[in-house]
Amino acid sequence: MMQAYEAERNELVSESTLHRALISKLGACLVLHHNDKGIIIPCEDVDRIVRTWKESVERQACRLVRAAASMLANLPTGCLYQRLEDPVWRAAAHISEVFRRPEITKNAGRLDTLALQRRLQAILADGAALTFTIAWGQPKRTAGGLKAAGPHPDLAEMYSIARLSMLVQAISQISRTDVELTVLSGAGRFIEALFMRSAVAEAYDKARQRIAEAFTSPCRIHFTPYHELQKTNSGNTAHLAQVWADRFAPQMAKLSDEEVSAKFGTILLNIDWEHVFAPDPSQRMHRPHGIQLPENVERWISAHDSAECARLVRATIVGLTSPKYQAEWLRTFDNDEVLESALAFVQAVTWESTRKYLAIQYLAADDANRRQSESDPEGVRLTVHEKRNRHDIPAVFMLSPSSGNLLPQHVLAGFFASGDLIFESHAELTFRQFRPVHLSTGALEDGLFSWLAAARQPLCFVEKGNDNVIDLLCLHGRSF
């Protein structure tokens, strides 16, 4: 990494365990399904699951408030906070203690509590509503079936939204004022690098909004594309996009090959390859980064359906991640030159996408460094990745603390027969012989998760030996 960035090694891209698993244990992944079609549950039972989780969220929000109050009461005078004799300052400290809970934030032990308390106090003293902002989430990417089974939000997203709802409800109880959380989705921000389809991103956010509305009424969590905030702040989205494009080149020039190589595998799994390899030319992303799709590959995908195109994507990802499996994949194609051409194309596109993704991130880091001495424009910032130069920003666990930096758009929820929950990729859960849980295609076209039923995308996965899925899911709703 160039010297200018040595001191600011923030997490730049969401990792998952899939890349390591492809190298160490998953093999060639020639087949990613079983003869077992899984478990089908009625759409009506989703209401029971959501109702149980909602009640649990409300209970745990109260417990979180009490736990934070207990910690605050036991702190020595003058430790971590100031002016606790003042009710507003004390409320700000109480909210800060919520974020200092290790089950809530990754940087709980490193949080700049004084700075966060001052920020919260200034808002509460004005009598304004408390507004929080967090950047989180692009649609799930299938990576040829390796990563996800479809692009729509499933139980993993509901788990994260339940945690956010618990946080919002707890803060609202403490502040006794309106609390709003805006979630900024990143599809538009990284479209130049990851090629996410705008229609898919829009549907993903609308579905997440419906999940949020199921947990709070009136809803206090709102999903907004990142570019809308840019438009609000700049007044000219097109001009801003041009400015960013003009600044890509110098940013990319600062990147070393070693730095790009370090994130190559992650970006390989994050690109919307269904867009790049769409059988229908009208739905296809043409010439990504100006790189032409080889003619023999173009002819091949135009003559095959989406399932076969997904198989080609899977072959290229596995081949580039674990080259020892390339020969095994080559034997599965009638025309091995197609796969060889596709491998070269995917490698070239991913290399440029990685450079552009990092350039976008470093450009944002530069802007943040210039603003570091200034207050954020409004509200309180949250983050999914710890900002090492901003200890006043809570880094929230979007899943469970045991899941670390995992984000729901990269994983699926899997339940062991014991009831324990894990978050892993589609390939990893398939490797474990977990069964997919599907929703029946019933009359509930407007019901929660109806988008999964229509797309035949699983809600979650369960280990063989436990078919009582509804009770299992309701039971796990007791804790987030």
Sequence and secondary structure as in RCSB ss.txt:
>XXXX:A:sequence
MMQAYEAERNELVSESTLHRALISKLGACLVLHHNDKGIIIPCEDVDRIVRTWKESVERQACRLVRAAASMLANL
PTGCLYQRLEDPVWRAAAHISEVFRRPEITKNAGRLDTLALQRRLQAILADGAALTFTIAWGQPKRTAGGLKAAG
PHPDLAEMYSIARLSMLVQAISQISRTDVELTVLSGAGRFIEALFMRSAVAEAYDKARQRIAEAFTSPCRIHFTP
YHELQKTNSGNTAHLAQVWADRFAPQMAKLSDEEVSAKFGTILLNIDWEHVFAPDPSQRMHRPHGIQLPENVERW
ISAHDSAECARLVRATIVGLTSPKYQAEWLRTFDNDEVLESALAFVQAVTWESTRKYLAIQYLAADDANRRQSES
DPEGVRLTVHEKRNRHDIPAVFMLSPSSGNLLPQHVLAGFFASGDLIFESHAELTFRQFRPVHLSTGALEDGLFS
WLAAARQPLCFVEKGNDNVIDLLCLHGRSF
>XXXX:A:secstr
  GGGTT     S   SHHHHHHHT TT      S   EEE THHHHHHHHHHHHHHHHHHHHHHHHHHHHHHHS
 TTSS S TTSHHHHHHHHHHHHHT TTTBTTGGG  HHHHHHHHHHHHHTT  EEEEEE       GGGTS S 
SS  HHHHHHHHHHHHHHHHHHHHHTS EEEEEEE TTTTHHHH   HHHHHHHHHHHHHHHHHHSSS  EEEEE
HHHHHHHHHS HHHHHHHHHHHHHHHHHT  HHHHHHHHHHHHHHS HHHHT SSGGGS  SGGG    HHHHHH
HHTS HHHHHHHHHHHHHHHH GGGHHHHHTT S HHHHHHHHHHHHHHHHHHHHHHHHHHHHHHHHHHHTTTS 
 SSSEE BSS  TT TTS BB SS GGGTT  GGG EEEE TTS EEEE HHHHHHTT EEEEE   S TTSTTH
HHHHHT  SEEE TT   HHHHHHHHTT  
